[in-house]
């Protein structure tokens, strides 16, 4: 199996035209989710998530799975989570798309899956921490000042290694 790697963080080399399916994450997906998020975290584009944290929050995640295609293995093409923080707010988090699958609209598809789930439970708003402001703007989010976020957000942020030196952008979306 060919691997795409950076500093020992590797993901399977998926075929960019592989057939795709979507589903909720399972405990058996933790290793693949950890590898994909770790791949981008190693590039400084997102925060790493431990396997223990992924196990605790596995029900938050939506996945896009690539099928085996033209001799290349199948595997995780994308992941995104909807994490409840308060009765009126959830975070879209852990959005990662396999490098071979960029440009196929999977990020938008996964954010929309999180939005559908949020609407199903009557959640009025979403937010995201991101380095990709333009992407989230295309998904209907607006940039907000970090200090305007719900206090529950800050209780989670205090556990982050970058809490004192955070440079992520806060994005917000009212669901209507």
C-alpha positions, 0 to 999 in steps of 0.5 A: 500500500502506498502512503502519503506521509509527513514526519511519520504521519501517513494516510493511505493513498486513495484514488481521487475518483474513488466512489464515495459513501457517507455515514456516522463514525464508529469506534473502529474508525478511531485510528483512521480519523486520528491519522487523517487529523494528525496528517493535517495537524503535522502541517499546522493546519488543525489541532491534533486530537488524541485517540482517547478524545476521539473515543469519547466523542466518536458519535460527534463525527460524520465520515466520507468513505472512499471505496477501493478503486483501480488498485488503490485501497479504500479508506477515510476521505473526510471527517467532520464533527458536531460537538454540543457545547450548550443547549443553544450552541454546537461546534463544527470541529475536526474537519479534515479532507484526505489530500487526494480528495481535495476539491470534490466538495467533501468539506462542504458536504460534511459541514452540511451534514453537521448542519442537518443534524443540528437542525434536527435537534433544534439547535439555533447556532453553530460555531467553528474555530478555523484557519480557513476563514474563506471556506467557512464563509462559503458555508454561510458562517461569519467571522466574529470576535472571539470574546463574543463566544459562549463561556462554555467554549472557553472552558474547552479552550483552557485544555488546549495547548495553544490557549495562551497563543491561539491564532484560530479564527472564530466563525459563527452561523445562525441556523434558521 
